Amino acid sequence: MPASEDPRAKFGLTCPVDGQFFICQNSSTKFIGCCKVDPCTSELDGVCPDSELFVASYSAASGMMFLQQDCADPFNGSIWYTCDNARPPFLGCCMNDPCNNGCLDGNLVAATLSNDLKNASQLMLSDTTSTTTDTISSSTSSSTTGTGILPKGTENSSSGSMSSDGARAGMIAGISVAGVVILLLVVAAYLWVKRRERARQKSAYEPGLANGTSENVIPSHGSCQGKYSSPPNLIAWRNL
């Protein structure tokens, strides 16, 4: 079965509440559904503990008619449901009808692949897909608990990258400092030129003040031109 035909991808099998969707076709108990732990391990052998069991769903848009599967003893296939109209769609085993109000708390039962090979094949993985899934699960556990050892040669690449980043940061800092210094020099030159201009303007007025002249001369009018002379009456009074 090609990877694109993995039933989890083909039918949009999901776990809307919690857990992951497992298909334990190689275990003694051929569990299918959502479990928070991996029930396909040799220790659990296809048994998902009730406390770790969660409802499963699927994409109703796939338009697939699911073939009947089985449920854990003693129910067999009598309580297997697929509910397109439920929100979200329900797939699995429940002791009440989940198509109306969902599967009530405590009524969810583990589902298993059917003993009818034709029905079971609809949700079975190919050997390649099954092996790949186990490998991915093992790799995920290793990456979670491992020490994070880098492949050979990666250390040198990382060191080189860090050195390059450091050099780039130093260059940027140097350019920034140089820009600030240039700006300060421009401001200082501008202030020096302005001071020179003010000094030149001040010295242009000082020669006139030194010669006793003033630019604030009151213009003469016709009646006030010439020397001032005392009135005749004032002269006669002085001669008395």
Rosetta constraint file for C-alpha pairs under 8 A:
AtomPair CA 1 CA 5 HARMONIC 5.96 0.50
AtomPair CA 1 CA 6 HARMONIC 7.23 0.50
AtomPair CA 1 CA 125 HARMONIC 7.15 0.50
AtomPair CA 1 CA 126 HARMONIC 4.95 0.50
AtomPair CA 1 CA 128 HARMONIC 7.83 0.50
AtomPair CA 1 CA 129 HARMONIC 7.65 0.50
AtomPair CA 2 CA 6 HARMONIC 7.00 0.50
AtomPair CA 2 CA 126 HARMONIC 7.62 0.50
AtomPair CA 2 CA 129 HARMONIC 7.81 0.50
AtomPair CA 3 CA 129 HARMONIC 6.41 0.50
AtomPair CA 4 CA 9 HARMONIC 6.88 0.50
AtomPair CA 4 CA 10 HARMONIC 6.88 0.50
AtomPair CA 5 CA 9 HARMONIC 7.02 0.50
AtomPair CA 5 CA 10 HARMONIC 5.72 0.50
AtomPair CA 6 CA 10 HARMONIC 5.93 0.50
AtomPair CA 6 CA 125 HARMONIC 6.19 0.50
AtomPair CA 6 CA 126 HARMONIC 7.77 0.50
AtomPair CA 6 CA 129 HARMONIC 7.21 0.50
AtomPair CA 7 CA 11 HARMONIC 5.63 0.50
AtomPair CA 7 CA 12 HARMONIC 7.61 0.50
AtomPair CA 7 CA 13 HARMONIC 7.37 0.50
AtomPair CA 7 CA 122 HARMONIC 7.40 0.50
AtomPair CA 7 CA 123 HARMONIC 5.58 0.50
AtomPair CA 7 CA 124 HARMONIC 7.14 0.50
AtomPair CA 7 CA 125 HARMONIC 7.13 0.50
AtomPair CA 8 CA 12 HARMONIC 5.51 0.50
AtomPair CA 8 CA 13 HARMONIC 4.66 0.50
AtomPair CA 8 CA 14 HARMONIC 7.45 0.50
AtomPair CA 8 CA 21 HARMONIC 7.61 0.50
AtomPair CA 9 CA 13 HARMONIC 6.71 0.50
AtomPair CA 10 CA 62 HARMONIC 7.82 0.50
AtomPair CA 11 CA 58 HARMONIC 6.05 0.50
AtomPair CA 11 CA 59 HARMONIC 5.93 0.50
AtomPair CA 11 CA 62 HARMONIC 6.06 0.50
AtomPair CA 11 CA 64 HARMONIC 7.40 0.50
AtomPair CA 12 CA 57 HARMONIC 7.95 0.50
AtomPair CA 12 CA 58 HARMONIC 4.94 0.50
AtomPair CA 12 CA 59 HARMONIC 4.85 0.50
AtomPair CA 12 CA 62 HARMONIC 7.74 0.50
AtomPair CA 13 CA 21 HARMONIC 6.97 0.50
AtomPair CA 13 CA 56 HARMONIC 7.13 0.50
AtomPair CA 13 CA 57 HARMONIC 5.72 0.50
AtomPair CA 13 CA 58 HARMONIC 4.30 0.50
AtomPair CA 13 CA 59 HARMONIC 6.80 0.50
AtomPair CA 14 CA 20 HARMONIC 7.35 0.50
AtomPair CA 14 CA 21 HARMONIC 6.24 0.50
AtomPair CA 14 CA 34 HARMONIC 7.80 0.50
AtomPair CA 14 CA 56 HARMONIC 5.95 0.50
AtomPair CA 14 CA 57 HARMONIC 5.20 0.50
AtomPair CA 14 CA 58 HARMONIC 5.81 0.50
AtomPair CA 15 CA 19 HARMONIC 6.18 0.50
AtomPair CA 15 CA 20 HARMONIC 6.03 0.50
AtomPair CA 15 CA 21 HARMONIC 6.36 0.50
AtomPair CA 15 CA 34 HARMONIC 5.83 0.50
AtomPair CA 15 CA 54 HARMONIC 7.25 0.50
AtomPair CA 15 CA 55 HARMONIC 6.47 0.50
AtomPair CA 15 CA 56 HARMONIC 4.90 0.50
AtomPair CA 15 CA 57 HARMONIC 6.03 0.50
AtomPair CA 16 CA 55 HARMONIC 7.32 0.50
AtomPair CA 16 CA 56 HARMONIC 6.85 0.50
AtomPair CA 16 CA 57 HARMONIC 6.78 0.50
AtomPair CA 16 CA 88 HARMONIC 7.74 0.50
AtomPair CA 17 CA 54 HARMONIC 6.74 0.50
AtomPair CA 17 CA 55 HARMONIC 6.96 0.50
AtomPair CA 18 CA 34 HARMONIC 7.46 0.50
AtomPair CA 18 CA 35 HARMONIC 7.64 0.50
AtomPair CA 18 CA 36 HARMONIC 6.69 0.50
AtomPair CA 18 CA 54 HARMONIC 6.30 0.50
AtomPair CA 19 CA 34 HARMONIC 5.45 0.50
AtomPair CA 19 CA 35 HARMONIC 4.77 0.50
AtomPair CA 19 CA 36 HARMONIC 3.88 0.50
AtomPair CA 19 CA 37 HARMONIC 7.18 0.50
AtomPair CA 19 CA 52 HARMONIC 7.69 0.50
AtomPair CA 19 CA 53 HARMONIC 7.73 0.50
AtomPair CA 19 CA 54 HARMONIC 6.72 0.50
AtomPair CA 20 CA 33 HARMONIC 7.79 0.50
AtomPair CA 20 CA 34 HARMONIC 5.04 0.50
AtomPair CA 20 CA 35 HARMONIC 5.58 0.50
AtomPair CA 20 CA 36 HARMONIC 6.19 0.50
AtomPair CA 20 CA 37 HARMONIC 7.95 0.50
AtomPair CA 21 CA 32 HARMONIC 7.18 0.50
AtomPair CA 21 CA 33 HARMONIC 5.12 0.50
AtomPair CA 21 CA 34 HARMONIC 4.37 0.50
AtomPair CA 21 CA 35 HARMONIC 6.61 0.50
AtomPair CA 21 CA 56 HARMONIC 7.37 0.50
AtomPair CA 22 CA 31 HARMONIC 7.23 0.50
AtomPair CA 22 CA 32 HARMONIC 5.54 0.50
AtomPair CA 22 CA 33 HARMONIC 5.59 0.50
AtomPair CA 22 CA 34 HARMONIC 6.24 0.50
AtomPair CA 22 CA 35 HARMONIC 7.09 0.50
AtomPair CA 22 CA 38 HARMONIC 7.37 0.50
AtomPair CA 22 CA 39 HARMONIC 7.55 0.50
AtomPair CA 22 CA 40 HARMONIC 7.52 0.50
AtomPair CA 23 CA 30 HARMONIC 7.10 0.50
AtomPair CA 23 CA 31 HARMONIC 5.93 0.50
AtomPair CA 23 CA 32 HARMONIC 4.59 0.50
AtomPair CA 23 CA 33 HARMONIC 6.94 0.50
AtomPair CA 23 CA 40 HARMONIC 7.62 0.50
AtomPair CA 23 CA 123 HARMONIC 7.75 0.50
AtomPair CA 23 CA 124 HARMONIC 7.07 0.50
AtomPair CA 23 CA 125 HARMONIC 7.49 0.50
AtomPair CA 24 CA 29 HARMONIC 7.36 0.50
AtomPair CA 24 CA 30 HARMONIC 4.88 0.50
AtomPair CA 24 CA 31 HARMONIC 5.10 0.50
AtomPair CA 24 CA 32 HARMONIC 6.39 0.50
AtomPair CA 24 CA 39 HARMONIC 7.28 0.50
AtomPair CA 24 CA 40 HARMONIC 5.08 0.50
AtomPair CA 24 CA 46 HARMONIC 5.71 0.50
AtomPair CA 25 CA 29 HARMONIC 7.89 0.50
AtomPair CA 25 CA 30 HARMONIC 4.85 0.50
AtomPair CA 25 CA 31 HARMONIC 7.12 0.50
AtomPair CA 25 CA 113 HARMONIC 7.39 0.50
AtomPair CA 25 CA 124 HARMONIC 6.69 0.50
AtomPair CA 25 CA 125 HARMONIC 7.63 0.50
AtomPair CA 26 CA 30 HARMONIC 6.86 0.50
AtomPair CA 26 CA 40 HARMONIC 7.78 0.50
AtomPair CA 27 CA 31 HARMONIC 7.89 0.50
AtomPair CA 27 CA 40 HARMONIC 6.30 0.50
AtomPair CA 27 CA 42 HARMONIC 7.67 0.50
AtomPair CA 27 CA 45 HARMONIC 5.10 0.50
AtomPair CA 27 CA 46 HARMONIC 5.21 0.50
AtomPair CA 28 CA 45 HARMONIC 5.88 0.50
AtomPair CA 28 CA 46 HARMONIC 6.27 0.50
AtomPair CA 29 CA 45 HARMONIC 6.37 0.50
AtomPair CA 29 CA 46 HARMONIC 4.56 0.50
AtomPair CA 29 CA 47 HARMONIC 6.32 0.50
AtomPair CA 29 CA 112 HARMONIC 7.10 0.50
AtomPair CA 30 CA 46 HARMONIC 5.63 0.50
AtomPair CA 30 CA 112 HARMONIC 5.12 0.50
AtomPair CA 30 CA 113 HARMONIC 5.58 0.50
AtomPair CA 31 CA 39 HARMONIC 7.57 0.50
AtomPair CA 31 CA 40 HARMONIC 7.84 0.50
AtomPair CA 31 CA 46 HARMONIC 5.22 0.50
AtomPair CA 31 CA 47 HARMONIC 6.66 0.50
AtomPair CA 31 CA 48 HARMONIC 7.58 0.50
AtomPair CA 31 CA 110 HARMONIC 7.08 0.50
AtomPair CA 31 CA 111 HARMONIC 5.93 0.50
AtomPair CA 31 CA 112 HARMONIC 4.33 0.50
AtomPair CA 31 CA 113 HARMONIC 6.54 0.50
AtomPair CA 32 CA 110 HARMONIC 7.57 0.50
AtomPair CA 32 CA 111 HARMONIC 5.54 0.50
AtomPair CA 32 CA 112 HARMONIC 5.17 0.50
AtomPair CA 32 CA 113 HARMONIC 6.52 0.50
AtomPair CA 33 CA 54 HARMONIC 7.73 0.50
AtomPair CA 33 CA 55 HARMONIC 7.40 0.50
AtomPair CA 33 CA 56 HARMONIC 5.81 0.50
AtomPair CA 33 CA 92 HARMONIC 7.06 0.50
AtomPair CA 33 CA 110 HARMONIC 7.19 0.50
AtomPair CA 33 CA 111 HARMONIC 6.42 0.50
AtomPair CA 34 CA 53 HARMONIC 6.10 0.50
AtomPair CA 34 CA 54 HARMONIC 5.23 0.50
AtomPair CA 34 CA 55 HARMONIC 6.20 0.50
AtomPair CA 34 CA 56 HARMONIC 5.61 0.50
AtomPair CA 35 CA 39 HARMONIC 7.21 0.50
AtomPair CA 35 CA 48 HARMONIC 6.18 0.50
AtomPair CA 35 CA 52 HARMONIC 5.44 0.50
AtomPair CA 35 CA 53 HARMONIC 4.77 0.50
AtomPair CA 35 CA 54 HARMONIC 5.96 0.50
AtomPair CA 36 CA 52 HARMONIC 5.07 0.50
AtomPair CA 36 CA 53 HARMONIC 6.70 0.50
AtomPair CA 36 CA 54 HARMONIC 7.69 0.50
AtomPair CA 37 CA 48 HARMONIC 7.31 0.50
AtomPair CA 37 CA 52 HARMONIC 6.68 0.50
AtomPair CA 38 CA 48 HARMONIC 7.68 0.50
AtomPair CA 39 CA 44 HARMONIC 5.31 0.50
AtomPair CA 39 CA 45 HARMONIC 6.32 0.50
AtomPair CA 39 CA 46 HARMONIC 4.81 0.50
AtomPair CA 39 CA 47 HARMONIC 5.40 0.50
AtomPair CA 39 CA 48 HARMONIC 5.14 0.50
AtomPair CA 40 CA 44 HARMONIC 6.49 0.50
AtomPair CA 40 CA 45 HARMONIC 5.53 0.50
AtomPair CA 40 CA 46 HARMONIC 4.84 0.50
AtomPair CA 40 CA 47 HARMONIC 7.59 0.50
AtomPair CA 41 CA 45 HARMONIC 5.63 0.50
AtomPair CA 41 CA 46 HARMONIC 7.16 0.50
AtomPair CA 44 CA 48 HARMONIC 7.25 0.50
AtomPair CA 48 CA 52 HARMONIC 6.48 0.50
AtomPair CA 48 CA 53 HARMONIC 6.26 0.50
AtomPair CA 48 CA 110 HARMONIC 7.38 0.50
AtomPair CA 49 CA 53 HARMONIC 6.36 0.50
AtomPair CA 50 CA 110 HARMONIC 7.98 0.50
AtomPair CA 53 CA 108 HARMONIC 7.91 0.50
AtomPair CA 53 CA 110 HARMONIC 7.24 0.50
AtomPair CA 54 CA 108 HARMONIC 7.69 0.50
AtomPair CA 55 CA 90 HARMONIC 7.36 0.50
AtomPair CA 55 CA 91 HARMONIC 7.62 0.50
AtomPair CA 55 CA 92 HARMONIC 7.36 0.50
AtomPair CA 55 CA 103 HARMONIC 7.95 0.50
AtomPair CA 55 CA 108 HARMONIC 7.24 0.50
AtomPair CA 56 CA 90 HARMONIC 6.19 0.50
AtomPair CA 56 CA 91 HARMONIC 5.56 0.50
AtomPair CA 56 CA 92 HARMONIC 6.58 0.50
AtomPair CA 57 CA 88 HARMONIC 6.50 0.50
AtomPair CA 57 CA 89 HARMONIC 5.33 0.50
AtomPair CA 57 CA 90 HARMONIC 4.85 0.50
AtomPair CA 57 CA 91 HARMONIC 5.36 0.50
AtomPair CA 58 CA 88 HARMONIC 8.00 0.50
AtomPair CA 58 CA 89 HARMONIC 6.09 0.50
AtomPair CA 58 CA 90 HARMONIC 7.05 0.50
AtomPair CA 58 CA 91 HARMONIC 6.94 0.50
AtomPair CA 59 CA 89 HARMONIC 7.28 0.50
AtomPair CA 60 CA 64 HARMONIC 7.60 0.50
AtomPair CA 60 CA 84 HARMONIC 5.71 0.50
AtomPair CA 60 CA 89 HARMONIC 6.72 0.50
AtomPair CA 66 CA 82 HARMONIC 7.26 0.50
AtomPair CA 66 CA 122 HARMONIC 7.78 0.50
AtomPair CA 67 CA 119 HARMONIC 5.39 0.50
AtomPair CA 67 CA 120 HARMONIC 7.92 0.50
AtomPair CA 67 CA 122 HARMONIC 7.22 0.50
AtomPair CA 68 CA 77 HARMONIC 7.10 0.50
AtomPair CA 68 CA 80 HARMONIC 6.83 0.50
AtomPair CA 68 CA 114 HARMONIC 7.11 0.50
AtomPair CA 68 CA 119 HARMONIC 6.42 0.50
AtomPair CA 69 CA 77 HARMONIC 6.13 0.50
AtomPair CA 69 CA 80 HARMONIC 6.69 0.50
AtomPair CA 69 CA 111 HARMONIC 7.34 0.50
AtomPair CA 69 CA 112 HARMONIC 6.45 0.50
AtomPair CA 69 CA 113 HARMONIC 5.30 0.50
AtomPair CA 69 CA 114 HARMONIC 4.36 0.50
AtomPair CA 69 CA 115 HARMONIC 7.96 0.50
AtomPair CA 69 CA 119 HARMONIC 6.67 0.50
AtomPair CA 69 CA 120 HARMONIC 6.68 0.50
AtomPair CA 70 CA 76 HARMONIC 4.97 0.50
AtomPair CA 70 CA 77 HARMONIC 4.16 0.50
AtomPair CA 70 CA 78 HARMONIC 7.78 0.50
AtomPair CA 70 CA 80 HARMONIC 6.66 0.50
AtomPair CA 70 CA 111 HARMONIC 5.90 0.50
AtomPair CA 70 CA 112 HARMONIC 5.06 0.50
AtomPair CA 70 CA 113 HARMONIC 5.73 0.50
AtomPair CA 70 CA 114 HARMONIC 4.87 0.50
AtomPair CA 70 CA 115 HARMONIC 7.52 0.50
AtomPair CA 71 CA 75 HARMONIC 5.80 0.50
AtomPair CA 71 CA 76 HARMONIC 4.52 0.50
AtomPair CA 71 CA 77 HARMONIC 5.32 0.50
AtomPair CA 71 CA 78 HARMONIC 7.64 0.50
AtomPair CA 71 CA 79 HARMONIC 7.09 0.50
AtomPair CA 71 CA 80 HARMONIC 6.65 0.50
AtomPair CA 71 CA 92 HARMONIC 7.95 0.50
AtomPair CA 71 CA 93 HARMONIC 6.03 0.50
AtomPair CA 71 CA 109 HARMONIC 6.88 0.50
AtomPair CA 71 CA 110 HARMONIC 6.00 0.50
AtomPair CA 71 CA 111 HARMONIC 4.27 0.50
AtomPair CA 71 CA 112 HARMONIC 5.36 0.50
AtomPair CA 72 CA 76 HARMONIC 5.90 0.50
AtomPair CA 72 CA 109 HARMONIC 6.69 0.50
AtomPair CA 72 CA 110 HARMONIC 5.61 0.50
AtomPair CA 72 CA 111 HARMONIC 5.97 0.50
AtomPair CA 72 CA 112 HARMONIC 6.63 0.50
AtomPair CA 75 CA 79 HARMONIC 6.64 0.50
AtomPair CA 77 CA 114 HARMONIC 7.99 0.50
AtomPair CA 79 CA 93 HARMONIC 5.30 0.50
AtomPair CA 79 CA 94 HARMONIC 5.76 0.50
AtomPair CA 79 CA 95 HARMONIC 6.24 0.50
AtomPair CA 79 CA 96 HARMONIC 7.95 0.50
AtomPair CA 80 CA 91 HARMONIC 7.77 0.50
AtomPair CA 80 CA 92 HARMONIC 5.59 0.50
AtomPair CA 80 CA 93 HARMONIC 4.47 0.50
AtomPair CA 80 CA 94 HARMONIC 6.84 0.50
AtomPair CA 80 CA 111 HARMONIC 7.69 0.50
AtomPair CA 81 CA 90 HARMONIC 7.17 0.50
AtomPair CA 81 CA 91 HARMONIC 5.78 0.50
AtomPair CA 81 CA 92 HARMONIC 5.58 0.50
AtomPair CA 81 CA 93 HARMONIC 6.02 0.50
AtomPair CA 81 CA 94 HARMONIC 7.39 0.50
AtomPair CA 81 CA 97 HARMONIC 7.79 0.50
AtomPair CA 81 CA 98 HARMONIC 7.52 0.50
AtomPair CA 81 CA 99 HARMONIC 7.89 0.50
AtomPair CA 82 CA 89 HARMONIC 7.35 0.50
AtomPair CA 82 CA 90 HARMONIC 5.51 0.50
AtomPair CA 82 CA 91 HARMONIC 4.55 0.50
AtomPair CA 82 CA 92 HARMONIC 6.72 0.50
AtomPair CA 82 CA 99 HARMONIC 7.78 0.50
AtomPair CA 83 CA 89 HARMONIC 5.35 0.50
AtomPair CA 83 CA 90 HARMONIC 4.99 0.50
AtomPair CA 83 CA 91 HARMONIC 6.63 0.50
AtomPair CA 83 CA 98 HARMONIC 7.33 0.50
AtomPair CA 83 CA 99 HARMONIC 5.10 0.50
AtomPair CA 84 CA 89 HARMONIC 4.98 0.50
AtomPair CA 84 CA 90 HARMONIC 6.99 0.50
AtomPair CA 84 CA 99 HARMONIC 7.82 0.50
AtomPair CA 85 CA 89 HARMONIC 6.18 0.50
AtomPair CA 85 CA 99 HARMONIC 6.73 0.50
AtomPair CA 86 CA 90 HARMONIC 6.21 0.50
AtomPair CA 86 CA 98 HARMONIC 7.51 0.50
AtomPair CA 86 CA 99 HARMONIC 5.30 0.50
AtomPair CA 86 CA 100 HARMONIC 6.62 0.50
AtomPair CA 86 CA 101 HARMONIC 7.66 0.50
AtomPair CA 86 CA 102 HARMONIC 6.85 0.50
AtomPair CA 87 CA 102 HARMONIC 7.97 0.50
AtomPair CA 90 CA 98 HARMONIC 7.08 0.50
AtomPair CA 90 CA 99 HARMONIC 7.19 0.50
AtomPair CA 90 CA 102 HARMONIC 7.58 0.50
AtomPair CA 92 CA 109 HARMONIC 7.72 0.50
AtomPair CA 92 CA 110 HARMONIC 7.41 0.50
AtomPair CA 92 CA 111 HARMONIC 5.71 0.50
AtomPair CA 93 CA 108 HARMONIC 6.21 0.50
AtomPair CA 93 CA 109 HARMONIC 5.14 0.50
AtomPair CA 93 CA 110 HARMONIC 6.33 0.50
AtomPair CA 93 CA 111 HARMONIC 5.67 0.50
AtomPair CA 94 CA 98 HARMONIC 6.80 0.50
AtomPair CA 94 CA 103 HARMONIC 6.01 0.50
AtomPair CA 94 CA 107 HARMONIC 5.45 0.50
AtomPair CA 94 CA 108 HARMONIC 4.61 0.50
AtomPair CA 94 CA 109 HARMONIC 5.48 0.50
AtomPair CA 95 CA 103 HARMONIC 7.73 0.50
AtomPair CA 95 CA 107 HARMONIC 5.00 0.50
AtomPair CA 95 CA 108 HARMONIC 6.58 0.50
AtomPair CA 95 CA 109 HARMONIC 7.26 0.50
AtomPair CA 96 CA 103 HARMONIC 6.37 0.50
AtomPair CA 96 CA 104 HARMONIC 7.13 0.50
AtomPair CA 96 CA 107 HARMONIC 6.62 0.50
AtomPair CA 97 CA 101 HARMONIC 7.72 0.50
AtomPair CA 97 CA 102 HARMONIC 7.26 0.50
AtomPair CA 97 CA 103 HARMONIC 6.91 0.50
AtomPair CA 98 CA 102 HARMONIC 3.88 0.50
AtomPair CA 98 CA 103 HARMONIC 4.48 0.50
AtomPair CA 98 CA 104 HARMONIC 7.58 0.50
AtomPair CA 103 CA 107 HARMONIC 6.30 0.50
AtomPair CA 103 CA 108 HARMONIC 6.32 0.50
AtomPair CA 104 CA 108 HARMONIC 7.23 0.50
AtomPair CA 113 CA 119 HARMONIC 7.92 0.50
AtomPair CA 113 CA 120 HARMONIC 5.18 0.50
AtomPair CA 113 CA 123 HARMONIC 7.58 0.50
AtomPair CA 114 CA 119 HARMONIC 6.08 0.50
AtomPair CA 114 CA 120 HARMONIC 4.92 0.50
AtomPair CA 115 CA 119 HARMONIC 7.88 0.50
AtomPair CA 115 CA 120 HARMONIC 6.87 0.50
AtomPair CA 116 CA 120 HARMONIC 6.10 0.50
AtomPair CA 117 CA 121 HARMONIC 5.83 0.50
AtomPair CA 118 CA 122 HARMONIC 7.14 0.50
AtomPair CA 119 CA 123 HARMONIC 7.91 0.50
AtomPair CA 120 CA 124 HARMONIC 6.25 0.50
AtomPair CA 121 CA 125 HARMONIC 7.98 0.50
AtomPair CA 125 CA 129 HARMONIC 5.88 0.50
AtomPair CA 125 CA 130 HARMONIC 5.72 0.50
AtomPair CA 126 CA 130 HARMONIC 6.04 0.50
AtomPair CA 127 CA 131 HARMONIC 6.09 0.50
AtomPair CA 128 CA 132 HARMONIC 6.10 0.50
AtomPair CA 129 CA 133 HARMONIC 6.08 0.50
AtomPair CA 130 CA 134 HARMONIC 6.36 0.50
AtomPair CA 131 CA 135 HARMONIC 6.20 0.50
AtomPair CA 132 CA 136 HARMONIC 6.10 0.50
AtomPair CA 133 CA 137 HARMONIC 6.15 0.50
AtomPair CA 134 CA 138 HARMONIC 6.20 0.50
AtomPair CA 135 CA 139 HARMONIC 6.04 0.50
AtomPair CA 136 CA 140 HARMONIC 6.01 0.50
AtomPair CA 137 CA 141 HARMONIC 6.36 0.50
AtomPair CA 138 CA 142 HARMONIC 6.23 0.50
AtomPair CA 139 CA 143 HARMONIC 6.10 0.50
AtomPair CA 140 CA 144 HARMONIC 6.17 0.50
AtomPair CA 141 CA 145 HARMONIC 6.22 0.50
AtomPair CA 142 CA 146 HARMONIC 5.24 0.50
AtomPair CA 143 CA 147 HARMONIC 7.89 0.50
AtomPair CA 143 CA 148 HARMONIC 7.00 0.50
AtomPair CA 150 CA 154 HARMONIC 6.09 0.50
AtomPair CA 150 CA 155 HARMONIC 6.92 0.50
AtomPair CA 151 CA 155 HARMONIC 7.84 0.50
AtomPair CA 153 CA 157 HARMONIC 6.61 0.50
AtomPair CA 154 CA 158 HARMONIC 6.13 0.50
AtomPair CA 155 CA 159 HARMONIC 6.20 0.50
AtomPair CA 156 CA 160 HARMONIC 6.08 0.50
AtomPair CA 157 CA 161 HARMONIC 6.14 0.50
AtomPair CA 158 CA 162 HARMONIC 6.21 0.50
AtomPair CA 159 CA 163 HARMONIC 6.20 0.50
AtomPair CA 160 CA 164 HARMONIC 6.16 0.50
AtomPair CA 161 CA 165 HARMONIC 6.18 0.50
AtomPair CA 162 CA 166 HARMONIC 6.19 0.50
AtomPair CA 163 CA 167 HARMONIC 6.26 0.50
AtomPair CA 164 CA 168 HARMONIC 6.18 0.50
AtomPair CA 165 CA 169 HARMONIC 6.15 0.50
AtomPair CA 166 CA 170 HARMONIC 6.21 0.50
AtomPair CA 167 CA 171 HARMONIC 6.22 0.50
AtomPair CA 168 CA 172 HARMONIC 6.28 0.50
AtomPair CA 169 CA 173 HARMONIC 6.25 0.50
AtomPair CA 170 CA 174 HARMONIC 6.20 0.50
AtomPair CA 171 CA 175 HARMONIC 6.26 0.50
AtomPair CA 172 CA 176 HARMONIC 6.24 0.50
AtomPair CA 173 CA 177 HARMONIC 6.32 0.50
AtomPair CA 174 CA 178 HARMONIC 6.20 0.50
AtomPair CA 175 CA 179 HARMONIC 6.14 0.50
AtomPair CA 176 CA 180 HARMONIC 6.41 0.50
AtomPair CA 177 CA 181 HARMONIC 6.32 0.50
AtomPair CA 178 CA 182 HARMONIC 6.20 0.50
AtomPair CA 179 CA 183 HARMONIC 6.21 0.50
AtomPair CA 180 CA 184 HARMONIC 6.28 0.50
AtomPair CA 181 CA 185 HARMONIC 6.28 0.50
AtomPair CA 182 CA 186 HARMONIC 6.26 0.50
AtomPair CA 183 CA 187 HARMONIC 6.32 0.50
AtomPair CA 184 CA 188 HARMONIC 6.14 0.50
AtomPair CA 185 CA 189 HARMONIC 6.13 0.50
AtomPair CA 186 CA 190 HARMONIC 6.20 0.50
AtomPair CA 187 CA 191 HARMONIC 6.30 0.50
AtomPair CA 188 CA 192 HARMONIC 6.22 0.50
AtomPair CA 189 CA 193 HARMONIC 6.26 0.50
AtomPair CA 190 CA 194 HARMONIC 6.32 0.50
AtomPair CA 191 CA 195 HARMONIC 6.26 0.50
AtomPair CA 192 CA 196 HARMONIC 6.31 0.50
AtomPair CA 193 CA 197 HARMONIC 6.30 0.50
AtomPair CA 194 CA 198 HARMONIC 6.31 0.50
AtomPair CA 195 CA 199 HARMONIC 6.18 0.50
AtomPair CA 196 CA 200 HARMONIC 6.16 0.50
AtomPair CA 197 CA 201 HARMONIC 6.26 0.50
AtomPair CA 198 CA 202 HARMONIC 6.23 0.50
AtomPair CA 199 CA 203 HARMONIC 6.30 0.50
AtomPair CA 200 CA 204 HARMONIC 6.43 0.50
AtomPair CA 201 CA 205 HARMONIC 7.12 0.50
AtomPair CA 202 CA 206 HARMONIC 6.78 0.50
AtomPair CA 203 CA 207 HARMONIC 7.46 0.50
AtomPair CA 205 CA 209 HARMONIC 6.94 0.50
AtomPair CA 206 CA 210 HARMONIC 6.31 0.50
AtomPair CA 207 CA 211 HARMONIC 6.55 0.50
AtomPair CA 208 CA 212 HARMONIC 6.74 0.50
AtomPair CA 208 CA 213 HARMONIC 5.60 0.50
AtomPair CA 208 CA 214 HARMONIC 6.64 0.50
AtomPair CA 208 CA 215 HARMONIC 7.98 0.50
AtomPair CA 209 CA 213 HARMONIC 5.75 0.50
AtomPair CA 209 CA 214 HARMONIC 6.44 0.50
AtomPair CA 220 CA 224 HARMONIC 6.55 0.50
AtomPair CA 220 CA 225 HARMONIC 6.47 0.50
AtomPair CA 221 CA 225 HARMONIC 6.51 0.50
AtomPair CA 230 CA 234 HARMONIC 6.64 0.50
AtomPair CA 230 CA 235 HARMONIC 6.96 0.50
AtomPair CA 231 CA 235 HARMONIC 6.71 0.50
AtomPair CA 232 CA 236 HARMONIC 6.37 0.50
AtomPair CA 233 CA 237 HARMONIC 6.23 0.50
AtomPair CA 234 CA 238 HARMONIC 6.32 0.50
AtomPair CA 235 CA 239 HARMONIC 6.48 0.50
AtomPair CA 236 CA 240 HARMONIC 6.71 0.50
